[in-house]
Amino acid sequence: MKFPAGILIVLLAFGYRADAADWVVYEGKEGPGQGKHIVFVTGDEEYRSEEGMPMLAKILAVRHGFKCTVLFAINPVDGTIDPDNQTNLVGLENLESADMMVLFTRFREPPDEQMKYIVDFVNSGKPILGLRTATHAFAFERDKHNRFARYDWRSQEWRGGFGQQILGETWVSHHGVHGKESTRGIVNDKLKHHSILKGVDDIWGPTDVYSIVHLPQDAKVLVQGQVLEGMKPTDKPVSGPKNNPMMPLIWIRNYTGETGKTTRVICSTIGAAADLESEGLRRLLVNACYWALGLEKRIPARSNVDTVGDYKPSFFGFGKFKKGIKPSDLELK
């Protein structure tokens, strides 16, 4: 259910109190990540970030020692995870103690009191990893006077909003045919020795390549997106101009915020829950967290990215999220 901003504020003020039951924490075990806290902010209607990010967080906690907190879009009526609720990202105050933010949201519209935590983090100089629809993470439809409305992906005041200004790109279009042409990640040969790519030898996902047209000059493209003819990893690349040149798929850059502090940024337009069945993609994202936090010298030769427990992600699509799930249902048993 979607709530207008005014109704949400009433619910938050009188009927719903956020607490630790509204998010899930995976305490770090042994590993180089001990003492580092990564906060995952999820909330998209299509690509099942609410499934993929807890899985990635568990790997980082159990296999590598990072403390990981995963936040969700929450239905304020019953406390269930509701990716269709665009106006309630619960637990963003956890960003105050975070060393890194992983953002996977789509067209979110948090009220001022929630959005402030994201803005403060952006200006903190701490690293950010944006996945898939994070290029169009925010869209202020209901409250156009929100004081953080410049983060809107269509912003003219701050062209392209959060996506273009911080990650390096906003939403443009599908480059591959959505649902028909999958993606092969091709490592940039010039950067193949970058620490984020250590041990990464194969990347494939069923989501399509996004069009990238605004990428700033300081961005370093680690992986390019090759459009395949079909939805299997064995399908051939599409012939013709679509792959000549290929679009950037994963890149890194620096962002200097309002406080003058410089942030390490990684953006990957591949990363849906179904994409994360790719061991190579999981390894790249785990390595990216090490690099972002200044731990690149501690990246293993081949990072352990085995899933913690079974991982059977839902395929992407609207209206397909698993209803009735609460964050507590995702705790490690």
Salt bridges, closest charged atoms under 4 A:
GLU45 OE1 - ARG106 NH1 2.99
GLU45 OE2 - ARG108 NH2 3.14
GLU46 OE1 - ARG106 NE 3.95
GLU46 OE2 - HIS178 NE2 2.97
GLU50 OE2 - ARG48 NE 2.52
GLU109 OE1 - ARG142 NH1 2.79
ASP112 OD2 - ARG147 NE 3.58
ASP120 OD2 - LYS116 NZ 2.68
GLU141 OE1 - LYS144 NZ 3.73
GLU141 OE2 - ARG154 NH1 2.49
ASP152 OD2 - ARG154 NH2 2.59
GLU169 OE1 - HIS214 ND1 2.61
GLU181 OE1 - LYS242 NZ 2.99
ASP189 OD1 - LYS192 NZ 3.43
ASP201 OD2 - ARG302 NH1 3.20
ASP202 OD1 - ARG184 NH1 2.65
ASP208 OD1 - ARG132 NH2 3.21
ASP208 OD2 - HIS174 ND1 2.63
ASP208 OD1 - HIS178 ND1 2.93
ASP218 OD1 - ARG253 NE 3.36
ASP235 OD1 - LYS232 NZ 3.42
GLU258 OE2 - ARG150 NH2 2.19
GLU279 OE2 - ARG283 NH2 2.85
GLU279 OE2 - ARG302 NH2 3.73
GLU296 OE2 - ARG264 NH1 3.20
